[in-house]
Amino acid sequence: MTLQTELETERREISDYGRRMLEQGLTTGTGGNVSARNGDHIAISPSGMPYDEITPDDVPIVDLDGEWIAGDRTPSSEHRMHAALCRERDDVGAVVHTHSPYATTFASLDEAIPASHYLIAFVGEEIPVAGYATYGTEDLAELALDALGEAYDACLLKNHGTIAVGGTVEAAFERALMVEYCARIHYQATTVGEPTLLPDEEIDWLRGVFENYGQSARDDVDPVAPVPGADELPDERRAVADFGVQLLEQGLTTGTGGNVSARNGDRIAINPSGVPYEDVTPATVPVVDLDGEQTAGELKASSETPMHAMIYRERDDVGAVVHTHSPYATTFASLDEAIPASHYLIAFAGDEVPVAGYEKPGSEELGKFAVDALGEAYDACLLKNHGTIAVGGTVEAAFERALMVEYCARIHYQATTVGEPTLLPDEEIDTLTERFRSYGQASGN
């Protein structure tokens, strides 16, 4: 068996995830690189080749010393850094190096990104900065190793970009997405205020939670509960699968963040935990009861099931919940600031978008904070250092409300960066809130 055949899976992943780096805005042109390890060998992006042209056959192979040992294409100029990371960290099975714009902004400032959002725990208590050295050199490899140490799974490269590592390419890529997301939230928050930071002990706890985050949507997983019958919430499960994809397409989340649920009586269809949205089908959507106990579905239900279930128990008018990590709204969540009525569409949520206090993701306590913030008067709220919640009678209504929250957050953010936004009076918002309760039109005759 040739090395190319032995590393067939890894070479295919390099081809696939190179394209994804471009699609997700983590790099431009031919910048950045991806590698995947198999034993003592590493498949790595070819040097200077457009990602949309790279096939698995184009992916070269190096050893743990960075020596080019197979493949017709020249390995990435950063092969020394990839090899050093795989050689020195036994837990590293893949490396993703990006030039993502928000993270690289802090790299050029030589500033670590602190814990203004809980997802930083995918990396560590912060995202540290490695010192500068010329790209492709052993010196840069040593600086990256020093910055990561054993405590971090990503770092910035001063005046250069980012590095993220993981046991698999999928894990390293998800971490690279989280680095850029946290960088964006922190950048936007610092331009309009002073972000609140999570304490080290909270990040330590989250690190433990994220250690085994994610699950496969394949057929060979160990079932959590029986497969739901074809007649068990078919419309709700289809809506959860469809609108999960729309979360990504509409920019309301990144990676596997956020979740969608839909209620029918005393049963709730909700996303499986940590499964890429594009891999979720109606058949793989779990079902839980109003206490949050899973009753059907082989995949484990979303970690935020307790919050969804609590909202349904407390609000009879709610038939769907959409939880997002939308970037503009989450900026205000990390500032611990409500979004006021600087645009009339805030009336989709109430007279403002209030903020729920911070609690551990997936906890009953977070559900209580969300329920308290929503009360009976609001149909959306922010979750401090976390994201947003929007509710509605249907998934379509809750999703529309989530879009309006993000839109209003963007308008208020942009207005705040250049001046002092004017606010609409409460009586006007009351009028609009009443009007939006029956907004839209029914289909049919």
ABEGO torsion letter per residue (X at the ends): XBAAAAAAAAAAAAAAAAAAAAAAGABBEABEBBBBBBEABBBBBBBGBBAAABBAAABBBBBAAGBBABEABBBBAAAAAAAAAAAABAABABBBBBABAAAAAAAAAGBBBBBABAAAAAAEABBBBBBBBBBGBAAAAAAAAAAAEAABABBBBBGAEBBBBBABAAAAAAAAAAAAAAAAAAAAAAAABBBBBBBAAAAAAAAAAAAABEBBABAABBBABBBBBAABGAAAAAAAAAAAAAAAAAGABBEABEBBBBBBEABBBBBBBGBBAAABBAAABBBBBAAGBBABEABBBBAAAAAAAAAAAABAABABBBBBABAAAAAAAAAGBBBBBABAAAAAAEABBBBBBBBBBGBAAAAAAAAAAAEAABABBBBBGAEBBBBBABAAAAAAAAAAAAAAAAAAAAAAAABBBBBBBAAAAAAAAAAAAABEBBBEX
